Amino acid sequence: MSIKKNELLNHSLKRKRDKETTASELLFNGRDLTPLLVLDPNSIEQSDRDNLKKCYNLYGRAHVLELVKNAKLIPFAAYVFININCDRDFWQPKYNFYLKRNNEVKELLNNIFVNLKNYECKSLTLTENFAVVLSSNTSIACFCSGDVDLSADIAERKAITACLNSLNYFSKEQPNKIGEYSGQSMMFFNKDIIQGGFWVNVIWKPVTRAFLVQDKYEARLFRDRLFAKLIPGTEIRVLDDTSLMYFSALHISAGHYFTLSPGLRLYVDIDRLARNKKIDWDKIIEWSEEDDAGIRIFMVLYISHKVLKTPIPEKIYKNIFSSNRNKKLFNYLINSESYKFQNKSSILRRLYVEIASDDKTLIINFFRRVFKKIIFN
């Protein structure tokens, strides 16, 4: 092993996890305008544009900047303020920074997929946030994560590792058990790119979570990766639009328990896809039922509809509140008046959300999961 690689493993691969995103509000006339800051400016109504300008003048630049910085919304807010002509000269450089950075992310991803042709690997596919950015043809600047997620078949682990190592992405050998989800992913780091380094996560499961029963999701994702499409002008593989919507919603519900960090920013994926791509909503319903997804997919789409006014067909969510159990889950996740997200996390809170998402009696469902884990593990 080279000195460079030894230094990397000893120094750079102790990843610092982001702190929980600070819950923030931009109140104006009794309404929180923060959700407007993650929307595509073209979807913001004129009355809301006017309210944002008035709100900005009321609070001042320093307050708004602190709010969007804490909520990790800087490129999204910059895109909105530039387009509504609000303090444009201040926000343009911030937008330009992410525009340049994210084009570099796109280039490094393309290099990975080009290099992958030298290895026996057919499954690697870009998923979730950056996949949505590239697929939906919206501003590439609206992405501020320090990593990207790739989905792949674990049978191709050696080939993928060799490919990434050849491009100076390295992953420190992980212990057998990592928190709640062992052996479900690998994290690769290249310290020489994107101003201080960048992470590429390769995920072997649909979602890196312990409580989730994933067999059917896994089979569907395996099939959908076979029909991945290419981003024009690149070799980057992404899921078909409807599949990307489905697994993005699953990622939000099961991976982030609907509202945990980064919170509101998660729902940008749903909003961008729904507004810019032709989604087969009947398939979304069909797949959710086939995979025993409970209300996971439907609840995410409903939350996006309520908070961001995402154009989601009513048939998607019309039946999720047929039981009081589902109403209680929604009211736990979202304040029914302000639509503020709950962001408290503990193993018991996460377990409750996961079990309640199955749309079954909680106690019976809990023991069903325990017995299944005992029998099959």
Summary of the structure (lengths in Angstrom):
residues: 377
radius of gyration: 20.8
end to end distance: 36.0
largest distance: 61.6
contacts: 1139
relative contact order: 0.10
helix: 55%
strand: 8%
